[in-house]
Amino acid sequence: MNSNLQDILKQVCSKSPITYKEYIQTVLYHPEYGYYSKQSQRVGRSSQTDFYTSESLGKVFAQLVLSAAKELLKTKDLSTYHFIEIGAEPNASLLTHLEKSPFRKESVIRPYNKLNIEDGPIVLFANEWLDAQPFHRLVFLNGQWYEKAITLNSKNELEETLLKNFSKPIQSLAHRFPKDSINGYQVDLSPKIENDIKFIMDQKWTGLVMFFDYGKTWQEISTQMPNGSARTYHKHKQGTDLLKTPGECDITFDICWDFIKDIINSSKDTQSYLQSQESFFVHHAQEHIKKILSNAQFSFSQEKQTLLELIHPANMGQKFQTLHALRK
């Protein structure tokens, strides 16, 4: 257990309750002790890591993303584009899996870095960046929505409490909450995601953005997920206690695609398209998929096995979705 982080949280909570967003911001992104800030290997298949992503599958995933970018931009020449990856792990990025970069310039924005999007032609890529953002927790009790918070109890332990009033970020979303719900129904939401997407869309870029992540519609989140979607991952095991071992496990949730699409579609000359990861690659990376299948026509190669893991509905194909947007 990260005792330093525990002490920091207890000190803050002893003054007044903090929102889940503030709690998660601290345990994931504290400059010294945060889960994403520490120099440690979190992603991969080994027993020492906590989870793995599509990007963990390396070269095949990178080549599929590249193939899709060429198809969507209707060009085989990406040398005029600036490739920007948001949320990459330390000492890693998508393009490191390729022998050579086809782009004019490459930039990597780590999870703890400030967003910086240059003007001009870009290909912006993010894999499981949005679900790593701090979020708020709401609960419906006795006919009313409340925001959950973290406080320090008489035993000097962190525990949940309820705020009398919504925090400022949630106040702007309150009109979206169902007027009636099941007693105890929980919702996890991140206004920060909407702010980050708005910032990206407000910049003067042209080209393509691609967000690979897992999420749900607002209808699903607000009516079909009574326990909320927040969860932890540690050594590839999923948990639901967000207050246990802060800083030692990943905390994630299902994002709301509807809110993101609304922001993108309100941007001038930009239209978003949401597909399952399977559908996205099958429709937009056909050229590279055909190449992999052709090379392993009469055998079962490692590349073919990786491809199936990325697009098969029983694996990552339906678990993850891809939201892309084009701007001329």
Secondary structure as UniProt FT lines:
FT   HELIX           3..13
FT   TURN            14..15
FT   STRAND          18..19
FT   HELIX           20..29
FT   TURN            31..33
FT   TURN            35..37
FT   TURN            47..48
FT   HELIX           54..57
FT   HELIX           59..73
FT   TURN            79..80
FT   STRAND          82..86
FT   TURN            90..91
FT   HELIX           94..97
FT   STRAND          105..109
FT   TURN            111..112
FT   STRAND          120..127
FT   HELIX           130..132
FT   STRAND          136..141
FT   TURN            142..143
FT   STRAND          144..152
FT   TURN            154..155
FT   STRAND          158..162
FT   HELIX           168..171
FT   TURN            172..173
FT   HELIX           174..176
FT   TURN            183..184
FT   STRAND          185..189
FT   HELIX           191..202
FT   STRAND          205..213
FT   STRAND          215..216
FT   HELIX           218..223
FT   STRAND          231..234
FT   TURN            235..236
FT   STRAND          237..239
FT   TURN            242..243
FT   TURN            246..247
FT   STRAND          250..252
FT   STRAND          255..256
FT   HELIX           257..265
FT   TURN            268..269
FT   STRAND          270..276
FT   HELIX           277..284
FT   HELIX           286..295
FT   TURN            296..298
FT   HELIX           302..311
FT   HELIX           313..317
FT   HELIX           318..319
FT   STRAND          321..327
//
